[in-house]
Amino acid sequence: MSARSGFFSVGVLLFLALFLMGMSGMGSVSGQSAAASPFDAKIMDTTKSELEILSITIDGKTSFNGYMGKGKVQIPFDNISRIDIKEDIACITMKDTGDICNLRINGISRIYGKTSFGSYQISLKDILWIEFTKAR
């Protein structure tokens, strides 16, 4: 084997090793749903199904992230009583300061939580509204 083909083989192996190492978490959501949250919520999805969610998070966080104009906002669940979503646009009812509307949502964001029958997750774009409560 020549030195040139040896370098090529090592290069290909290193590339494949790095690529495969990056795939170790593909398809896994256990880290997201395992996050403890002091918030519960009631949600309605786009099929009009209502569900109580315990220990709710969005992308593993206890805050709502959205886009206002060219900027990004992050609003803690502590400040939110309700989120209404229509066609990738959110309107947030704040606990003390009124409403903030016309926030664009991230289409790949997911809600994680627990129900009386097991773990639950749903895409934020499949939600009509969320009503937050402090965990009991």
FITORLO-660480 format. One record per residue (C-alpha): residue number from 1; y negated, x, z. Coordinates in nm, 3 decimals. Each point is the difference from the previous one (the first is absolute). Layout:
BEGIN
<pt><num>NUM</num><y>Y</y><x>X</x><z>Z</z></pt>
...
This chain:
BEGIN
<pt><num>1</num><y>0.000</y><x>0.000</x><z>0.000</z></pt>
<pt><num>2</num><y>-0.338</y><x>0.141</x><z>-0.094</z></pt>
<pt><num>3</num><y>-0.287</y><x>0.029</x><z>0.246</z></pt>
<pt><num>4</num><y>-0.198</y><x>-0.254</x><z>-0.200</z></pt>
<pt><num>5</num><y>0.265</y><x>-0.272</x><z>0.031</z></pt>
<pt><num>6</num><y>0.046</y><x>0.086</x><z>0.369</z></pt>
<pt><num>7</num><y>-0.370</y><x>-0.058</x><z>0.072</z></pt>
<pt><num>8</num><y>0.014</y><x>-0.324</x><z>-0.198</z></pt>
<pt><num>9</num><y>0.303</y><x>-0.121</x><z>0.199</z></pt>
<pt><num>10</num><y>-0.165</y><x>0.084</x><z>0.333</z></pt>
<pt><num>11</num><y>-0.320</y><x>-0.175</x><z>-0.111</z></pt>
<pt><num>12</num><y>0.189</y><x>-0.316</x><z>-0.098</z></pt>
<pt><num>13</num><y>0.190</y><x>-0.001</x><z>0.330</z></pt>
<pt><num>14</num><y>-0.322</y><x>0.039</x><z>0.202</z></pt>
<pt><num>15</num><y>-0.166</y><x>-0.281</x><z>-0.193</z></pt>
<pt><num>16</num><y>0.296</y><x>-0.233</x><z>0.056</z></pt>
<pt><num>17</num><y>0.019</y><x>0.094</x><z>0.368</z></pt>
<pt><num>18</num><y>-0.369</y><x>-0.085</x><z>0.052</z></pt>
<pt><num>19</num><y>0.034</y><x>-0.325</x><z>-0.195</z></pt>
<pt><num>20</num><y>0.306</y><x>-0.113</x><z>0.196</z></pt>
<pt><num>21</num><y>-0.155</y><x>0.092</x><z>0.335</z></pt>
<pt><num>22</num><y>-0.294</y><x>-0.227</x><z>-0.084</z></pt>
<pt><num>23</num><y>0.236</y><x>-0.293</x><z>-0.053</z></pt>
<pt><num>24</num><y>0.141</y><x>0.005</x><z>0.352</z></pt>
<pt><num>25</num><y>-0.205</y><x>-0.302</x><z>0.112</z></pt>
<pt><num>26</num><y>0.032</y><x>-0.208</x><z>-0.315</z></pt>
<pt><num>27</num><y>0.087</y><x>-0.360</x><z>0.075</z></pt>
<pt><num>28</num><y>-0.032</y><x>0.039</x><z>0.376</z></pt>
<pt><num>29</num><y>-0.230</y><x>-0.222</x><z>0.200</z></pt>
<pt><num>30</num><y>0.133</y><x>0.071</x><z>0.346</z></pt>
<pt><num>31</num><y>-0.306</y><x>0.203</x><z>0.102</z></pt>
<pt><num>32</num><y>-0.236</y><x>-0.279</x><z>-0.097</z></pt>
<pt><num>33</num><y>0.177</y><x>-0.286</x><z>0.172</z></pt>
<pt><num>34</num><y>0.074</y><x>0.201</x><z>0.313</z></pt>
<pt><num>35</num><y>-0.370</y><x>0.043</x><z>0.083</z></pt>
<pt><num>36</num><y>-0.087</y><x>-0.181</x><z>0.322</z></pt>
<pt><num>37</num><y>-0.294</y><x>-0.237</x><z>-0.027</z></pt>
<pt><num>38</num><y>-0.170</y><x>-0.207</x><z>0.270</z></pt>
<pt><num>39</num><y>-0.071</y><x>-0.275</x><z>-0.257</z></pt>
<pt><num>40</num><y>0.193</y><x>-0.305</x><z>-0.109</z></pt>
<pt><num>41</num><y>-0.093</y><x>-0.225</x><z>-0.290</z></pt>
<pt><num>42</num><y>0.079</y><x>-0.314</x><z>-0.186</z></pt>
<pt><num>43</num><y>0.010</y><x>0.039</x><z>-0.379</z></pt>
<pt><num>44</num><y>0.032</y><x>-0.221</x><z>-0.303</z></pt>
<pt><num>45</num><y>0.137</y><x>0.147</x><z>-0.322</z></pt>
<pt><num>46</num><y>-0.065</y><x>-0.115</x><z>-0.356</z></pt>
<pt><num>47</num><y>0.300</y><x>-0.238</x><z>0.018</z></pt>
<pt><num>48</num><y>-0.176</y><x>-0.180</x><z>0.291</z></pt>
<pt><num>49</num><y>0.259</y><x>0.128</x><z>0.250</z></pt>
<pt><num>50</num><y>-0.139</y><x>0.059</x><z>0.351</z></pt>
<pt><num>51</num><y>0.145</y><x>0.259</x><z>0.233</z></pt>
<pt><num>52</num><y>-0.074</y><x>0.146</x><z>0.342</z></pt>
<pt><num>53</num><y>-0.004</y><x>0.384</x><z>-0.012</z></pt>
<pt><num>54</num><y>0.022</y><x>0.212</x><z>0.314</z></pt>
<pt><num>55</num><y>-0.136</y><x>0.355</x><z>0.021</z></pt>
<pt><num>56</num><y>-0.174</y><x>-0.031</x><z>-0.337</z></pt>
<pt><num>57</num><y>-0.136</y><x>0.298</x><z>-0.193</z></pt>
<pt><num>58</num><y>-0.136</y><x>0.056</x><z>-0.348</z></pt>
<pt><num>59</num><y>0.140</y><x>0.320</x><z>-0.146</z></pt>
<pt><num>60</num><y>0.100</y><x>0.101</x><z>0.353</z></pt>
<pt><num>61</num><y>-0.357</y><x>-0.031</x><z>0.136</z></pt>
<pt><num>62</num><y>-0.179</y><x>-0.256</x><z>0.216</z></pt>
<pt><num>63</num><y>-0.297</y><x>-0.025</x><z>-0.233</z></pt>
<pt><num>64</num><y>-0.085</y><x>-0.164</x><z>-0.330</z></pt>
<pt><num>65</num><y>-0.108</y><x>0.229</x><z>-0.284</z></pt>
<pt><num>66</num><y>-0.192</y><x>-0.140</x><z>-0.293</z></pt>
<pt><num>67</num><y>-0.254</y><x>0.098</x><z>-0.260</z></pt>
<pt><num>68</num><y>-0.361</y><x>-0.116</x><z>0.008</z></pt>
<pt><num>69</num><y>-0.176</y><x>0.100</x><z>-0.318</z></pt>
<pt><num>70</num><y>0.078</y><x>0.368</x><z>-0.055</z></pt>
<pt><num>71</num><y>0.065</y><x>0.060</x><z>0.371</z></pt>
<pt><num>72</num><y>0.298</y><x>-0.052</x><z>0.226</z></pt>
<pt><num>73</num><y>-0.011</y><x>-0.192</x><z>0.329</z></pt>
<pt><num>74</num><y>0.244</y><x>0.015</x><z>0.289</z></pt>
<pt><num>75</num><y>-0.017</y><x>-0.287</x><z>0.248</z></pt>
<pt><num>76</num><y>0.210</y><x>0.010</x><z>0.321</z></pt>
<pt><num>77</num><y>0.212</y><x>-0.309</x><z>0.074</z></pt>
<pt><num>78</num><y>-0.192</y><x>-0.022</x><z>0.332</z></pt>
<pt><num>79</num><y>-0.302</y><x>-0.124</x><z>-0.198</z></pt>
<pt><num>80</num><y>0.185</y><x>-0.241</x><z>-0.232</z></pt>
<pt><num>81</num><y>0.105</y><x>-0.357</x><z>0.069</z></pt>
<pt><num>82</num><y>0.107</y><x>-0.096</x><z>-0.355</z></pt>
<pt><num>83</num><y>0.043</y><x>0.146</x><z>-0.349</z></pt>
<pt><num>84</num><y>0.003</y><x>-0.229</x><z>-0.305</z></pt>
<pt><num>85</num><y>0.121</y><x>0.152</x><z>-0.328</z></pt>
<pt><num>86</num><y>-0.042</y><x>-0.145</x><z>-0.347</z></pt>
<pt><num>87</num><y>0.076</y><x>0.195</x><z>-0.318</z></pt>
<pt><num>88</num><y>-0.024</y><x>0.346</x><z>0.163</z></pt>
<pt><num>89</num><y>-0.331</y><x>-0.086</x><z>0.171</z></pt>
<pt><num>90</num><y>-0.015</y><x>-0.033</x><z>0.379</z></pt>
<pt><num>91</num><y>-0.242</y><x>-0.188</x><z>0.221</z></pt>
<pt><num>92</num><y>0.017</y><x>0.107</x><z>0.364</z></pt>
<pt><num>93</num><y>-0.108</y><x>-0.224</x><z>0.286</z></pt>
<pt><num>94</num><y>-0.122</y><x>0.234</x><z>0.272</z></pt>
<pt><num>95</num><y>0.027</y><x>-0.093</x><z>0.367</z></pt>
<pt><num>96</num><y>-0.368</y><x>0.052</x><z>0.079</z></pt>
<pt><num>97</num><y>-0.202</y><x>0.073</x><z>-0.312</z></pt>
<pt><num>98</num><y>0.084</y><x>-0.263</x><z>-0.262</z></pt>
<pt><num>99</num><y>0.175</y><x>0.056</x><z>-0.333</z></pt>
<pt><num>100</num><y>0.035</y><x>0.296</x><z>-0.231</z></pt>
<pt><num>101</num><y>0.104</y><x>-0.109</x><z>-0.348</z></pt>
<pt><num>102</num><y>0.066</y><x>0.144</x><z>-0.345</z></pt>
<pt><num>103</num><y>0.214</y><x>0.286</x><z>0.129</z></pt>
<pt><num>104</num><y>0.252</y><x>0.122</x><z>-0.254</z></pt>
<pt><num>105</num><y>0.346</y><x>0.063</x><z>0.141</z></pt>
<pt><num>106</num><y>0.240</y><x>0.278</x><z>-0.086</z></pt>
<pt><num>107</num><y>0.273</y><x>-0.163</x><z>-0.210</z></pt>
<pt><num>108</num><y>0.273</y><x>0.221</x><z>0.145</z></pt>
<pt><num>109</num><y>-0.083</y><x>-0.052</x><z>0.369</z></pt>
<pt><num>110</num><y>0.277</y><x>-0.159</x><z>0.205</z></pt>
<pt><num>111</num><y>0.015</y><x>-0.198</x><z>0.322</z></pt>
<pt><num>112</num><y>0.270</y><x>0.101</x><z>0.246</z></pt>
<pt><num>113</num><y>0.112</y><x>-0.170</x><z>0.317</z></pt>
<pt><num>114</num><y>0.275</y><x>-0.173</x><z>0.190</z></pt>
<pt><num>115</num><y>0.114</y><x>-0.358</x><z>0.006</z></pt>
<pt><num>116</num><y>0.237</y><x>-0.189</x><z>0.226</z></pt>
<pt><num>117</num><y>0.276</y><x>0.072</x><z>-0.252</z></pt>
<pt><num>118</num><y>-0.071</y><x>0.366</x><z>-0.089</z></pt>
<pt><num>119</num><y>-0.237</y><x>0.241</x><z>-0.173</z></pt>
<pt><num>120</num><y>-0.242</y><x>-0.131</x><z>-0.261</z></pt>
<pt><num>121</num><y>-0.212</y><x>0.146</x><z>-0.278</z></pt>
<pt><num>122</num><y>-0.204</y><x>-0.150</x><z>-0.280</z></pt>
<pt><num>123</num><y>-0.256</y><x>0.123</x><z>-0.249</z></pt>
<pt><num>124</num><y>-0.359</y><x>-0.078</x><z>0.099</z></pt>
<pt><num>125</num><y>-0.061</y><x>-0.145</x><z>-0.348</z></pt>
<pt><num>126</num><y>0.263</y><x>-0.269</x><z>0.076</z></pt>
<pt><num>127</num><y>-0.193</y><x>-0.130</x><z>0.302</z></pt>
<pt><num>128</num><y>-0.244</y><x>-0.295</x><z>0.002</z></pt>
<pt><num>129</num><y>-0.121</y><x>0.046</x><z>0.359</z></pt>
<pt><num>130</num><y>0.065</y><x>0.182</x><z>0.327</z></pt>
<pt><num>131</num><y>-0.109</y><x>-0.121</x><z>0.345</z></pt>
<pt><num>132</num><y>0.006</y><x>0.274</x><z>0.267</z></pt>
<pt><num>133</num><y>0.073</y><x>-0.037</x><z>0.370</z></pt>
<pt><num>134</num><y>0.052</y><x>0.254</x><z>0.277</z></pt>
<pt><num>135</num><y>0.366</y><x>0.055</x><z>0.081</z></pt>
<pt><num>136</num><y>0.126</y><x>-0.207</x><z>0.292</z></pt>
